[in-house]
Amino acid sequence: MEEILRLEHFSVSYDGRRAVVDDVSLQIGQGEIVTIVGESGSGKSTLLHGIQGLLPSSAATKGKVLLFGQDLTKLDAAARRKMRGEQISMIFQDTGRYMNPISRIGKQYTGFLKQHMHRPEDELLALEREMLRKVNLTDTERVLSCYPFELSGGMRQRVGIAMALSLKPKLLLADEPTSALDVTVQAQVVKELAALCKKEGATIIMVTHNMGVAANISDRVGVMQNGRLSEWGTVTEVIREPKESYTKSLLSSIVELSDPQLI
């Protein structure tokens, strides 16, 4: 399996003293689905934002983030902008928060594509319709004509997934992509996301509190504790046969894996 991403002793600090992400090293192969789990404040989201370079200007980083061997921490602002969308895309916790509330979905979608593609508008519209259908939004004309507040939370997340995958990125980062949704919609959206990424050949790194999700869709799982990657391995190694006491306590306190709603 070809390696797509490697982190070498990667650290992030917001105040110059305490590391929010502390000396994380890992390797991820192309096409893998990886989930990062841990308590709130463990550094999961900061890790994802650091990979894509979406940290505030006050943040300091150490170490390397290598995408196909290229160190992303060395890129200038212009190169980072080009990388985003084309090589790496991100799905945020609540996509609706990042949408313009007074602009229709179609206008925002087209504007996003125009930043990376030089194609006639009819081709962009055809791509938008195709991607919306892939995330089971079949009434594409209605969705594109709606304002964000006219769509349900699940529909807005599906729009976000469609946009993130439109440019066929090699790496998709998903920061708690379904936590704002109810449990039944969570399971459906996550399964759709995993299946679509497998079909498109994209690698996923997903941050989640949902251990059922981690158990059922992942190739590998990482456990974050106080900024450090305390455990890393396959689903069997980490969730079914955890070695660290922290992982065991996390599993027992957060969720019962037998819960039928999560499977």
Secondary structure by P-SEA (a helix, b strand, c coil): ccccbbbcbbbbbcccccccccccccccccbbbbbbbbccccaaaaaaaaaaccccccccccbbbbccccccccccaaaaaaaccccbbbbcccccccccccccaaaaaaaaaaacccccaaaaaaaaaaaaaaacccaaaaaaacccccccaaaaaaaaaaaaacccccbbbbccccccccaaaaaaaaaaaaaaaaaabbbbbbbcccaaaaaccccbbbbbccccccccccccccccccccaaaaaaaaccccccccccc
